[in-house]
């Protein structure tokens, strides 16, 4: 099969060994589309290696068609259209993955749209409503809100009754966030967001993929009993916590990653998505936002688009059939 390899920081579409036989709970998927995530860029730079035993081929989410199933798989059959959350391997013609990490595609969506679902909606749901325990009416601060995860999180906040304040890097991005349902926002190039968020009413829960010097600012706008969920380190891996503020306001700081979780853990997250989010996708109350697409052979161009922060929504790679 063909797959992307990383060699000296460059990406190459080359022949790779076939994936071998299936385990009893695994499925083989012919990949149609793959999503681009910042984790892929970090892996390419040598800063985010795959978990032990996982392929070096990048790619954390795909859509495609079931090609074969293991003997214990009952939920899917050959020919089913699906999307899948992966620990790696998505930039390839085929993937093998535990069936717990696979979901059927809502009938109103095609394979292209479905590739924009697994990683971003799983990340948003996990960190807003499982780790962050956001309750209806609680106020949410979303950083880097025009990203794939951010645009998914805005829609979830709107659908599940959480007013949200967003930060982004341009007025164009803020306008896109408002259109999706954000209540208020701040252009990060205008300086600190602290005063604007305090004037809005503060945040009961913060979803932060930035880290670095955002952390003390996050703490200053986090309300009593608030939760700060850190999901990335775009702004750096070192920061300062005000332990006195954390103690007196009963703040909780939670670190959260998705990639290294077990198939059982990922399956629980996807089960929650299927129960709570898939009906809203089917009714078109929420929808994936796609920023652009490139053929897999142009993967470096697609990744550069994300590196440049040019995207509003998800960037996709076209791999196989597009029906």
Buried (B, 14 or more C-beta within 10 A) or exposed (E): EBBBBBEEEEBEBEEBEEBEEBBEBBBBBBBBBBBBBBBBBBBBEEEBEBEEEBBBBBBBBBBBBBBBBBEEBEBBEEEBBBBBBBBBBBBBBBBBBBBBBBBBBBEEBBBBBBBBBBBBBBBBBBBBBBBBBBEEEBBBBBBBBBBBBBBBBBBBBBBBEBBBBBBBBBEEBBBBBBEBBBBBBBBBEEEBBBEBBEEBBBBBBBBBBBBBBBBBBBBBBBBEEBBBBBBBBBBEEEBEBBEEEBEEBEBBBBEBBBBEBEBEBBBBBBEBBEEBBBEBBEEEEBBBBBBBBBEBBBBBEBBEBBBEBBBBBBBBBBBBEEE
